[in-house]
């Protein structure tokens, strides 16, 4: 039968999901707090609403007779949107609120790993009292990562010895209103992500991707939601071995086995260290920007995955084009600390050339598309090599211009990737 799919969310990740479903045998509707023009163009209907308002989302799903739903961002998962849709008889591909805690509560995440002997868990402690946390910082023999237990949009972590001093970390905690924090050993190595589609006790994994959180060239500046990312034509990245990739997959398998009937995307963010793979964190949905690397090269029909998940069938095997991808974000000037909004974008589907354009947090007006205070758009190049994909993405960025925007031009470049390779060689030797 024909499926009617509701997509929840309006960012670049959701634009990628919409593209992946637009060519399938599905009637697509979407809802989000912002009107993303890329998603609007691909759907039969779009409703502007607050997606953490579960009643409003369920009402819209019922209005369009949705037979399936896909939840993009973490905030509605934390609000229990999957539970609410399930109660209304609509299958949503995403975890229930209790399972979404693997992302939404970092203290729960670490205790879960510890209690279930999930490999790759770093040394950690959780705190509900700021002064107890500050005392632990003083006593700990080594540097620590300071993590608020709740959601912070990828911007809440401070690493001692990298972003802050010991005194700076304590000041950060005392000035914050976080009610719970996790302190864990600082991991040194190279970060990468592996995402898995999960349902019915099965998981299907995707190629490794490296995201770039820091705002400025050369991995400088504050953390962001992600300035861009790249993947290779193989499952692993140039600084990894096949064994490294499979070690990360084994962590995901152990986590799925320990979770009770998890469904949706399980995103593992890993640090490849001199001693192997360690878990930085789990997310309960596609990454943003990582979805924009993964879905454009997925040759398996994403709708087939959703239907199999809902019907209790075996998930189809995932196949991917043997193509490298490079994603680069255009963000408002001043992002993330003091972003400016209101710059008119000069890039569209036609001007992006051979790159694929994904709109994110933008404001569509009668006379054009304007930036907001969050990430605006991404361009993704596909190529036989990472270098080829990078050139395609960079050419698209040049069309957008720099006025009112900021980009990291070094993502996917040969020099940056060589630094990653050299870093891992140095650590392993």
C-alpha positions in Angstrom: 0.0 0.0 0.0 1.0 3.6 -0.4 2.5 5.2 2.7 1.8 8.7 4.0 4.9 9.8 6.0 5.1 12.7 8.4 8.5 14.3 8.9 9.0 16.1 12.2 11.7 18.8 12.1 12.9 21.7 9.8 16.7 21.7 9.7 19.4 20.5 7.3 19.1 16.9 8.7 15.4 16.9 8.0 15.9 18.3 4.5 18.2 15.4 3.8 15.6 12.9 5.1 12.9 14.6 2.9 15.2 14.2 -0.1 15.7 10.5 0.6 11.9 10.0 0.8 10.9 12.2 -2.1 11.8 9.7 -4.7 10.1 6.8 -3.0 6.5 5.6 -3.1 5.4 7.9 -0.3 3.2 10.9 0.2 5.3 13.2 2.4 4.1 15.8 4.9 6.3 17.8 7.3 6.0 20.0 10.4 8.5 22.3 12.1 8.9 25.5 13.9 10.5 27.2 10.9 9.5 27.1 7.3 12.3 25.4 5.5 11.9 26.1 1.8 13.8 22.9 0.8 11.4 20.7 2.7 8.3 22.7 1.7 9.2 22.1 -2.0 9.4 18.3 -1.4 6.2 17.8 0.5 2.5 17.7 -0.2 1.8 19.7 2.9 3.8 21.7 5.5 2.6 22.9 8.9 4.4 25.4 11.1 4.1 24.4 14.7 6.1 23.8 17.8 7.4 20.3 17.4 7.8 19.7 21.2 4.1 20.2 21.5 3.1 16.6 21.2 -0.6 17.3 21.0 -0.1 19.6 18.0 2.1 17.1 16.2 -0.3 14.2 16.7 -3.2 16.3 15.6 -1.4 17.2 12.4 -0.4 13.6 11.8 -4.0 12.5 12.2 -5.2 15.3 9.9 -3.0 14.1 7.1 -3.7 10.4 7.8 0.0 9.6 8.4 0.8 5.9 8.3 4.4 6.5 9.4 6.4 9.3 11.0 10.1 10.1 11.1 11.4 12.3 13.9 14.5 14.3 13.1 15.7 16.4 16.1 16.3 15.4 19.7 14.0 18.0 21.4 10.7 16.3 20.4 12.2 12.9 21.2 12.9 14.2 24.7 9.3 15.5 24.9 7.9 12.1 24.2 6.7 12.6 20.7 7.2 8.9 19.7 5.2 7.8 22.8 2.4 10.2 21.8 2.3 9.1 18.2 2.3 5.5 19.3 -0.7 6.1 21.6 -2.5 7.6 18.5 -1.7 4.4 16.5 1.0 6.0 14.3 4.4 4.3 14.1 7.2 6.7 14.5 10.8 5.8 13.6 12.6 7.1 16.6 13.0 6.0 20.2 10.5 6.3 23.0 11.2 9.0 25.6 12.8 6.4 28.0 15.2 5.1 25.3 16.0 8.6 24.1 17.6 9.2 27.5 20.7 7.5 25.9 21.2 11.0 24.4 19.1 13.4 26.5 20.7 12.4 29.9 24.4 12.0 29.8 24.5 10.8 33.4 22.1 8.0 32.5 24.1 7.3 29.4 27.4 6.7 31.3 25.7 4.7 34.0 23.9 2.6 31.4 27.3 1.8 29.7 28.8 1.0 33.0 25.9 -1.2 34.2 25.8 -3.2 31.0 29.5 -3.5 30.4 29.3 -1.6 27.1 32.9 -1.4 25.8 34.5 2.0 25.3 33.2 3.7 28.4 35.7 6.3 29.8 36.4 7.0 33.5 33.6 9.3 34.7 31.7 10.6 37.7 28.3 12.3 37.9 27.4 15.3 40.2 24.3 17.1 41.3 26.3 19.6 43.5 28.5 22.1 41.8 31.0 22.4 44.7 31.4 18.6 44.8 32.1 18.7 41.0 34.7 21.5 41.5 36.4 19.5 44.3 36.6 16.5 42.0 38.2 18.7 39.3 40.9 19.7 41.9 41.5 16.2 43.0 41.5 14.4 39.6 44.9 13.4 38.3 44.6 14.6 34.7 42.4 16.7 32.5 38.6 16.3 32.4 35.7 16.9 30.0 32.9 18.9 31.7 29.5 17.9 30.3 26.0 19.1 31.4 23.8 16.1 31.7 21.0 17.5 29.6 20.7 18.7 26.0 22.9 21.7 25.0 22.8 21.6 21.2 26.4 20.3 21.0 27.7 23.5 22.6 27.8 22.7 26.3 31.0 20.6 26.7 34.2 22.3 28.0 37.5 20.4 27.9 40.2 21.2 30.4 43.6 21.6 28.8 42.0 22.4 25.5 39.1 24.9 25.8 39.4 26.0 29.4 41.9 25.9 32.3 41.1 24.1 35.6 40.0 27.4 37.1 38.0 28.2 34.0 36.1 24.9 34.2 35.2 25.6 37.8 34.1 29.1 37.0 32.0 27.7 34.1 30.2 25.4 36.4 29.6 28.0 39.1 28.2 30.5 36.5 25.9 27.9 35.0 22.5 26.8 36.1 23.1 23.1 35.3 21.5 20.9 37.9 23.6 17.8 37.0 27.0 17.4 35.3 29.2 14.6 34.2 33.0 14.8 34.6 35.0 12.3 32.5 38.5 11.7 31.5 39.7 13.8 28.6 40.1 11.7 25.5 42.9 12.4 23.1 42.7 11.1 19.5 40.5 11.6 16.4 36.8 11.9 16.6 34.4 10.0 14.2 30.8 9.0 14.0 29.1 5.8 13.0 25.3 5.8 12.7 23.0 2.8 12.8 19.4 2.3 11.7 17.8 0.1 14.4 14.5 -1.8 14.8 13.2 -5.2 15.8 16.5 -6.0 17.6 18.5 -5.5 14.4 20.9 -2.7 13.3 22.2 -1.6 9.9 25.3 0.5 10.0 26.5 3.4 7.8 29.9 4.7 6.8 32.1 6.5 9.3 32.0 10.3 9.2 34.1 13.0 10.8 32.3 16.2 12.0 34.0 19.5 12.8 32.5 21.1 15.9 34.9 24.0 16.3 33.8 27.3 14.7 37.0 28.4 13.0 39.7 27.0 10.6 42.3 24.7 12.1 39.8 23.5 14.7 39.9 26.7 16.7 37.2 28.6 18.5 34.1 27.6 20.4 32.0 24.5 19.8 29.1 24.7 17.4 26.3 22.3 16.3 28.8 21.2 13.6 30.4 23.3 10.8 30.7 20.4 8.3 31.8 16.9 7.9 33.2 14.3 5.4 33.1 10.6 4.6 35.3 8.5 2.3 34.3 6.1 -0.5 34.9 3.2 2.0 33.3 2.5 5.3 36.2 3.8 7.3 38.1 7.2 7.2 41.7 7.8 6.1 43.1 7.9 9.6 41.3 4.6 10.6 41.7 0.9 9.9 38.9 -1.5 9.1 39.4 -3.0 12.5 38.8 0.5 14.1 35.5 0.8 12.2 34.4 -2.7 13.3 35.3 -2.0 16.9 32.9 1.0 16.8 30.2 -1.2 15.3 30.7 -3.7 18.0 30.0 -1.0 20.6 26.8 -0.1 18.8 25.8 -3.8 18.7 26.4 -4.2 22.4 24.3 -1.0 23.1 21.4 -2.2 21.0 21.5 -5.6 22.7 21.3 -3.9 26.1 18.5 -1.5 25.1 15.0 -2.9 25.3 13.5 -2.8 21.7 15.2 0.4 20.7 14.1 1.8 17.3 15.3 4.7 15.2 18.8 5.9 14.6 21.6 5.2 17.1 24.5 7.6 16.6 27.8 6.7 18.1 30.3 9.5 18.5 33.7 7.9 19.1 37.2 8.9 19.9 39.9 6.8 18.2 42.7 6.8 20.8 46.1 5.1 21.0 44.3 2.4 23.0 41.4 1.9 20.6 37.8 3.2 20.3 36.2 5.1 23.2 32.6 6.5 23.3 32.3 10.3 23.5 28.5 10.1 23.5 25.5 8.5 21.9 22.7 10.4 20.1 19.2 9.1 19.5 18.8 10.4 15.9 20.7 11.2 12.7 23.5 13.6 13.2 23.4 17.1 11.7 25.5 17.4 9.5 26.2 13.7 9.3 22.7 12.9 7.8 23.8 15.0 4.8 26.8 12.8 4.2 24.9 9.5 4.7 21.6 9.8 3.0 22.8 11.1 -0.4 24.9 8.0 -1.0 22.4 5.5 0.5 21.1 3.4 -2.4 18.7 1.3 -0.3 15.2 2.9 -0.3 14.9 4.6 3.1 11.1 4.0 2.9 11.7 0.3 2.8 13.7 0.6 6.1 10.8 2.4 7.7 8.1 0.0 6.5 10.2 -3.1 7.6 10.7 -1.4 11.0 7.0 -0.8 11.5 5.9 -4.2 10.3 8.4 -6.2 12.4 10.2 -7.5 9.4 14.0 -7.9 8.9 15.6 -4.6 8.0 16.9 -4.5 4.5 20.7 -4.5 4.0 22.0 -1.1 3.5 24.0 -0.4 0.3 25.9 2.8 -0.5 27.5 4.4 -3.5 31.3 4.1 -3.3 31.6 7.9 -3.2 33.3 10.3 -0.8 31.2 13.2 0.5 32.1 16.6 1.9 29.6 18.8 3.7 30.2 22.5 4.5 27.8 24.7 6.4 27.2 28.4 5.9 26.3 30.0 9.2 25.5 33.5 10.3 28.4 35.9 11.1 29.2 35.6 14.8 27.8 32.1 15.2 27.7 30.5 17.7 28.5 33.0 20.4 26.9 36.2 19.0 25.2 35.3 15.7 23.8 38.0 13.4 20.5 37.3 11.6 18.9 38.9 8.5 21.5 38.3 5.8 19.9 37.5 2.4 21.1 34.2 0.9 22.4 34.3 -2.6 22.5 30.5 -3.1 19.7 28.2 -4.4 19.3 24.8 -6.0 20.5 26.1 -9.4 23.4 28.2 -8.3 24.8 25.3 -6.2 26.2 23.7 -9.3 27.2 20.0 -8.9 26.8 20.2 -5.1 23.6 19.4 -3.3 22.0 22.2 -1.3 20.4 21.6 2.1 18.5 24.4 3.8 18.6 24.5 7.6 17.5 27.3 10.0 16.4 30.0 7.6 13.6 32.4 7.3 11.7 32.3 4.0 10.1 35.7 3.1 8.3 37.0 0.1 11.4 38.6 -1.3 13.9 35.8 -0.6 15.5 33.6 2.1 17.3 35.1 5.1 19.6 33.8 7.8 18.4 33.4 11.4 20.7 33.0 14.4 21.4 29.3 13.8 23.1 27.4 11.0 21.7 28.5 7.6 22.5 26.0 4.9 24.8 23.2 3.9 26.3 22.2 0.6 27.5 18.6 -0.1 29.9 17.5 -2.8 30.1 13.9 -3.9 33.2 12.6 -5.6 35.4 9.6 -6.3 37.8 11.0 -3.6 37.4 13.3 -0.6 39.5 16.0 -2.5 37.1 15.8 -5.5 34.1 16.1 -3.2 35.7 19.0 -1.3 36.2 21.0 -4.5 32.6 20.6 -5.5 31.4 21.8 -2.1 33.8 24.7 -2.1 32.7 25.9 -5.5 29.1 26.0 -4.2 30.1 28.0 -1.2 31.8 30.6 -3.4 28.4 31.3 -5.0 26.9 32.1 -1.6 29.6 34.7 -0.8 30.9 35.8 2.6 28.7 38.8 3.3 26.8 38.1 6.6 28.0 34.5 6.6 30.8 32.4 8.0 32.2 29.1 6.6 35.0 26.7 7.4 36.8 26.3 4.1 39.3 23.8 5.4 36.9 20.9 5.9 37.8 18.0 3.6 41.0 19.5 2.4 44.1 17.4 1.8 46.1 19.3 4.4 43.5 18.9 7.2 43.1 15.2 6.5 46.8 14.6 6.5 47.0 16.3 9.9 44.5 13.7 11.1 46.5 10.8 9.7 49.7 12.2 11.1 48.1 12.7 14.5 46.9 9.1 14.7 50.3 7.8 13.6 52.0 9.8 16.3 49.6 8.6 19.0 50.0 4.9 18.0 53.7 5.1 17.8 
